[in-house]
Amino acid sequence: MLKDRELIEQLTQKSEAAFKWLVESYGKVVFNTILNIVQDETEAEDAAQEVFIKLYESISDFRQESSLSTWIHRLAINKALDKLRRRKSRNRFRHLLPQWIAGEEDPAEINFHHPGVLLENKEKAAVLFKAINNLPEKQKIAFTLIKVQGMKYEEVSIIMNQHIKAIESLISRAKQKLQQQLKNI
């Protein structure tokens, strides 16, 4: 197991072994963080790969003001948000193009698929994740990291660059909105 400083040093020297260790150590965490935000397995896989490429290319820019783990989480969240923004942008103009040019399925027709959800819970999970998706961006990220991924408030505070009280407030508002959305179900 490499320590952050050793790993960063080896990555700045473009060590393939260090990069392989990084991907093996953080791959699942990055993938799950992105998946819980974008809720599409293929998009999450693509985004996770993009995170590791960005990490490898920009490791020399890492200022070590936070832990490597925190920086990796930030990159994963930012990449997931980029994917969501691009998806919303594409969807906004989709009606202007014939279906065969767009070459993609209508997002409303895509089946919910999350590998961590048991088959008998898929329907309930799909409703829950749809409600989570409707939360404002910061609430969605905080809720996903704390309640879905089980991270500590302190970790999320560092990742989101927010005070702990702000994170607590985001979680509280997210819970209220989710209760409102899900009360009739």
C-alpha positions in Angstrom: 0.0 0.0 0.0 1.4 3.3 -1.1 1.1 6.5 1.0 -0.3 9.6 -0.7 3.0 11.3 -1.1 4.8 8.3 -2.5 1.9 7.6 -4.9 1.8 11.2 -6.0 5.6 11.2 -6.6 5.4 8.1 -8.6 2.4 9.3 -10.6 4.2 12.6 -11.5 7.0 10.4 -12.9 4.3 8.6 -14.9 4.7 5.2 -13.2 2.4 2.7 -14.8 2.5 0.5 -11.7 1.4 3.5 -9.5 -1.4 4.3 -11.9 -2.5 0.7 -11.9 -2.5 0.7 -8.1 -4.5 3.9 -8.1 -7.1 2.5 -10.4 -7.4 -0.7 -8.5 -7.6 1.1 -5.1 -10.1 3.9 -6.1 -11.8 2.4 -9.2 -14.9 1.1 -7.4 -15.3 4.2 -5.2 -15.0 6.5 -8.3 -17.5 4.4 -10.3 -20.0 4.2 -7.4 -19.8 7.9 -6.7 -20.5 8.7 -10.3 -23.1 6.0 -10.7 -25.1 7.3 -7.7 -25.2 10.7 -9.4 -25.7 9.9 -13.1 -27.7 6.7 -12.5 -26.5 5.1 -15.7 -24.0 2.3 -15.6 -22.5 3.0 -19.1 -22.2 6.7 -18.4 -20.6 6.0 -15.0 -18.0 3.7 -16.5 -17.1 6.3 -19.2 -16.9 9.0 -16.6 -14.8 6.9 -14.2 -12.3 6.3 -17.0 -12.2 10.0 -17.8 -11.6 10.8 -14.1 -8.5 8.5 -14.1 -7.2 9.9 -17.3 -7.6 13.5 -16.0 -6.0 12.4 -12.7 -3.0 10.9 -14.5 -2.6 13.9 -16.8 -3.0 16.6 -14.1 -1.4 15.0 -11.0 1.3 17.7 -11.1 -1.4 20.3 -10.5 -2.5 18.6 -7.3 -1.5 21.0 -4.5 -1.9 18.6 -1.7 -4.1 21.0 0.3 -6.4 18.1 0.9 -5.9 14.3 0.8 -5.6 12.5 -2.5 -8.9 10.7 -1.7 -10.7 14.0 -1.3 -9.3 15.3 -4.6 -10.3 12.1 -6.4 -13.9 12.4 -5.0 -14.0 16.0 -6.2 -12.9 15.0 -9.7 -15.5 12.2 -9.7 -18.3 14.5 -8.6 -17.3 17.2 -11.1 -17.2 14.6 -13.9 -20.6 13.2 -12.9 -22.1 16.7 -12.9 -20.6 17.4 -16.3 -22.3 14.3 -17.6 -25.6 15.4 -16.2 -25.2 18.9 -17.7 -24.4 17.5 -21.1 -27.4 15.1 -20.8 -29.7 18.0 -20.0 -28.3 20.1 -22.8 -28.7 17.2 -25.3 -32.3 16.6 -24.1 -33.1 20.3 -24.4 -32.4 20.2 -28.2 -33.4 16.6 -28.9 -36.8 17.5 -30.2 -35.2 19.6 -33.0 -33.4 16.6 -34.5 -35.0 13.5 -36.1 -34.7 10.5 -33.9 -32.4 8.7 -36.3 -29.9 11.6 -36.2 -29.9 11.8 -32.4 -29.0 8.1 -32.3 -29.9 7.8 -28.7 -32.8 6.4 -26.7 -35.3 8.8 -25.1 -34.2 9.1 -21.5 -37.8 8.4 -20.4 -37.6 5.0 -22.1 -34.3 3.9 -20.5 -34.8 1.2 -17.9 -33.5 1.9 -14.5 -30.4 -0.3 -13.9 -28.2 0.0 -10.9 -26.0 -3.0 -10.1 -26.2 -2.5 -6.4 -30.0 -2.9 -6.3 -31.6 -6.3 -5.9 -34.1 -7.3 -8.6 -37.2 -7.2 -6.3 -36.3 -3.7 -5.1 -35.7 -2.3 -8.6 -39.1 -0.6 -8.9 -38.8 1.1 -5.4 -35.2 2.0 -6.0 -36.0 3.5 -9.4 -38.6 5.8 -7.8 -36.2 6.8 -5.0 -33.3 7.5 -7.4 -35.7 9.5 -9.7 -36.7 11.6 -6.7 -33.0 12.0 -5.7 -32.3 13.1 -9.3 -34.9 15.9 -8.9 -33.1 17.4 -5.9 -31.1 20.6 -6.5 -27.5 19.8 -7.4 -25.8 20.5 -4.0 -28.5 18.6 -2.1 -28.3 15.7 -4.5 -24.5 15.4 -4.1 -24.6 15.8 -0.3 -27.4 13.3 0.1 -25.8 10.8 -2.3 -22.5 10.9 -0.6 -23.8 10.7 3.0 -27.0 8.6 2.7 -26.3 6.4 -0.3 -22.5 6.0 0.0 -22.3 6.2 3.8 -19.6 8.9 3.9 -19.1 11.0 7.1 -20.3 14.6 7.2 -16.7 15.8 7.7 -15.5 14.0 4.5 -18.4 15.5 2.5 -17.7 18.9 4.0 -14.1 18.8 2.6 -15.1 17.3 -0.7 -17.8 19.9 -1.3 -15.8 22.7 0.2 -18.7 23.6 2.6 -19.0 24.0 6.3 -20.4 21.0 8.2 -23.5 23.1 9.2 -24.1 23.8 5.5 -23.9 20.0 4.7 -26.3 19.3 7.6 -28.7 21.9 6.1 -28.4 20.4 2.6 -29.2 16.9 4.0 -32.1 18.2 6.0 -33.6 20.0 3.0 -33.0 17.0 0.8 -34.9 14.8 3.2 -37.8 17.2 3.4 -38.0 17.3 -0.4 -37.7 13.6 -0.8 -40.5 13.0 1.9 -42.7 15.4 -0.1 -42.0 13.7 -3.4 -42.4 10.2 -2.0 -45.3 10.6 0.4 -47.9 9.6 -2.2 -46.1 6.4 -3.1 
